[in-house]
């Protein structure tokens, strides 16, 4: 039986910290976003998440599968056909990550302006 627990990811000893760290990882977020509408084969997923290396994708998928966020489906065919999709637990990340994507799009101009101000103030160079 699971009991209600009080989690505080700000404490180094809190087990929920590992989940927060996994979800906050940029590659995790991008993989979940890429998988939110359909299952993808490894190559399709690597193409969808521009800039991710094969090793990082393999490692991240393995971690997400272990955490129950992504499922790996081996169709048992020759040639091998494996694809990845979100589990029901992984699908619960669609809304919060979607909110972050919306925030980034809505506030990107302000972030760019803040970077320029910082660079000029601290580094003495205009942002270019």
C-alpha positions in Angstrom: 0.0 0.0 0.0 1.3 3.5 -0.9 1.0 6.1 1.7 0.9 9.9 1.4 4.4 11.2 1.8 5.8 14.7 2.1 8.3 15.2 -0.6 10.8 18.1 -0.7 13.1 18.0 -3.8 15.1 20.8 -2.3 16.6 18.4 0.2 19.5 16.4 -1.1 18.2 13.2 0.6 14.7 13.4 -1.0 14.1 10.6 -3.5 11.8 12.8 -5.5 14.8 14.9 -6.5 15.9 12.2 -9.0 12.5 12.4 -10.8 12.7 16.2 -10.9 16.2 16.1 -12.2 15.2 13.6 -14.9 12.2 15.6 -16.0 14.1 18.9 -16.0 16.8 17.4 -18.2 16.7 19.2 -21.6 16.9 15.9 -23.5 14.1 14.3 -21.5 11.8 17.2 -22.2 12.6 17.2 -25.9 12.1 13.5 -26.2 8.8 13.6 -24.4 7.7 16.5 -26.7 8.7 14.5 -29.8 6.8 11.4 -28.6 3.6 13.1 -27.5 1.7 12.5 -30.7 3.0 9.2 -31.9 5.5 6.4 -31.5 8.8 6.8 -33.2 11.6 4.6 -34.3 15.0 5.4 -33.0 16.2 7.1 -36.2 13.0 9.1 -36.4 13.4 10.2 -32.8 17.0 11.2 -33.3 16.0 13.2 -36.4 13.1 14.9 -34.4 15.4 15.9 -31.5 18.0 17.9 -33.5 21.4 17.9 -32.0 21.1 14.8 -29.7 23.9 12.2 -30.1 23.2 8.5 -30.5 24.8 7.8 -27.1 22.8 10.4 -25.3 19.6 9.3 -26.9 20.2 5.7 -26.0 21.1 6.6 -22.4 18.2 8.9 -22.0 15.7 6.4 -23.5 17.0 3.7 -21.2 16.6 6.0 -18.1 13.1 7.0 -19.2 12.1 3.4 -19.8 13.4 2.6 -16.3 11.4 5.4 -14.8 8.2 4.2 -16.6 7.9 7.3 -18.8 8.8 5.7 -22.1 8.1 2.2 -23.4 10.3 0.4 -25.9 8.3 -1.8 -28.2 10.3 -4.5 -30.0 8.0 -6.0 -32.7 10.2 -9.1 -33.0 10.7 -8.8 -36.7 13.6 -9.3 -39.0 14.9 -6.8 -39.8 14.4 -5.5 -36.2 11.6 -3.0 -35.8 11.7 -1.2 -32.4 9.8 2.0 -31.6 9.3 4.2 -28.6 6.2 5.8 -27.1 5.0 7.5 -24.0 3.5 5.3 -21.3 0.4 6.6 -19.5 2.7 8.0 -16.9 4.8 9.7 -19.5 1.7 11.2 -21.1 1.1 13.0 -17.8 4.1 15.2 -18.7 2.6 16.5 -21.9 0.6 19.3 -20.1 3.4 20.6 -17.8 6.0 20.4 -20.6 3.6 22.1 -23.0 3.2 24.9 -20.5 7.0 25.3 -20.5 7.2 25.4 -24.3 4.4 28.0 -24.4 6.3 30.0 -21.7 9.5 29.9 -23.7 7.8 31.0 -26.9 5.9 33.8 -25.2 8.8 35.2 -23.3 11.7 34.6 -25.6 12.0 38.2 -26.7 12.2 39.3 -23.1 14.9 36.7 -22.4 16.9 37.9 -25.4 16.6 41.5 -24.2 17.7 40.4 -20.7 20.7 38.7 -22.1 21.7 41.7 -24.1 21.3 44.0 -21.1 23.4 41.5 -19.0 26.1 41.2 -21.7 26.4 45.0 -22.0 26.5 45.6 -18.3 28.7 42.7 -17.1 30.8 41.9 -20.1 30.9 45.4 -21.6 30.0 44.1 -25.0 26.9 44.4 -27.1 25.0 41.2 -27.7 25.2 40.2 -31.3 
